[in-house]
Amino acid sequence: MDVKATVLNSIEQSGTNKIDDIASRSGREKDVAKIKQLSRDFESVFLEQMFRTMRSSVQKSGLVDGGNAEEIYTSMLDSEYAKQMANQGNSGLSQMIERQLLQTMGVKSEASPALSRKNALHTYERMGASSLRPERKEVTINAGEARKLGLK
């Protein structure tokens, strides 16, 4: 038995395994990127349909009616609004779809639900809304007040 040939075969085999691992990883990364894009696209279609339904529920006054041109314009506007909202990712729908599909594939998602909630709170506050987090304040009370409150 030739030891040199055995060592070379094992090195060649481990190199082939590493190449296969890299190829499968890059293929998987492409799949993950596709899933992210598809989940954003689905969210965009969903939001566009929601806008269309909301717009159809509003009665037209008849005072200013643009006819067919107005319908085309509002349809395009709704579509663009939906794309922009889906790309911002504030609704969380695409992240939920992405997480579910990645779990089905057996890939762990880097975005945890807790992180998504944290990002949502940050976005909410950044948009000028009041903080949802309770403020903590230290309060000192004397012994008499503590007795009245039943603390001592």
N, C-alpha and C positions, 0 to 999 in steps of 0.2 A: 504494500500500500504506500502510495506516494504522499507524504505529509505536506509537501509544498503544494501539490495540486489540490488537496483537501482544503488547505488554508485559503488558497486563491478562490476556490469555489464558494467557500463560506463568505469571503469578503465580497465577491461578486453578487451572491445571493442577498446579503444585507444591503448592498448598494441598490439592487433592484427593488427591494422592499421599501427603502427610503424614497426612491423615485415614485413608486406606486402610492406611498402615503402622501407625498407632496401633490401628486396628480389628483388623488381623490380629495385632498383638502382643498385644492384650488377649484375643483369641480363643485365641491360642497359650498364653497364661498360664493361661487357664481349662482348656485341654487338659492342661497340665502339672500343674495342681492335681488334675484328675480322675485322671490317671495315678498321682500320689502316693497318692491315697485308694484307688484300686483295687488298687495293689500292697500297701498295708497290709491291705486287706480280704482279699486272696488269702493273705497270710501268716497272717492270723488263722484262715482256714478250714483252711489246711495244719496249723497248730499244733493246732487243735481235733481234727482227724482223727488227728494223732499222739498226742495225749493219750488219745483214745478207744481207739486201738489198744493203747497201753501199759496202760491200765486193764483192758482185756479179757484181757491176758496174765497178770494177777495172779489167782491162785486165791482164791475166797471161802472163808473158814473155816467159815461156817455158824453161828458163835457169835453174831454180831450181823448179821442180814440184814434190811435195811429194805424189801426187796421193790421194788415199782414206784416208790414214793415216793423211795427212795434212788437208783434209776437216774435218775429225772428230776432230782433235786438234783445228782448228780454230773455229769450232762450239762450242766446250766446252769452249774455251777461251772467245768467244763472250758472251756466257751464263753467265760466271763468272763475266765478266766486267759489264754486265747488272745488275746482282744481287748486286754487290758492289755499283754501281752508284745509284740504287734504294734505298739501305739502307742508303746512305749518304743524300739523299733527296735534292740534289742541283738543279735538274731540275724543281721541283715544281709540276710535274704532279700528283704525289700521293696525295699531299696536296690539290690540286684542286678537285680531285675525292673524297677524304675523306670529304672535306667541303660540297660538293654537296650532298653526301649520308647522312651525318649527318643532313643537313637541311631538307632532305626528311623525316628523322626519327623524326624531331622536336627537335633535340639536338643542342644546340649552340656549335659551334666549338671554342676551346680555341685559335686557330691560326687565327688571323685576317689577311686580305690581306696586311695591312700596315706592320704588323710584318714580314710576309713572304718576303716582299720587303726589309725590313731592314736586315733580315738574309741573303738574297741574296747579298746585297751590302757588308756586312761584309765578307762573304765567298769569294766574288770576290776580295776584297782588301787583304784578308789573303793569297790568292793564289799568291800574288806578283804583281797584276795588279795595275796600278796607280789609285788613288782615283777618283771616279766619282763625289764627292762632291766638289763644288767650294770653293776655299779658300777665306776667307774674310780678306782683308787688309785695314787698316786705312791709308788714304792718306790726308796729309794736304797741302793745296794750299793757296797762298796769294791772296789778294783781286784782284790784276790785272789779275791773271790767271783765277779767278772765273768769272770776267767780260767777259774775252775772250770766256769762255765756255758758257756764258749765264746763269750762276747760280745766279748772283746777279744783 
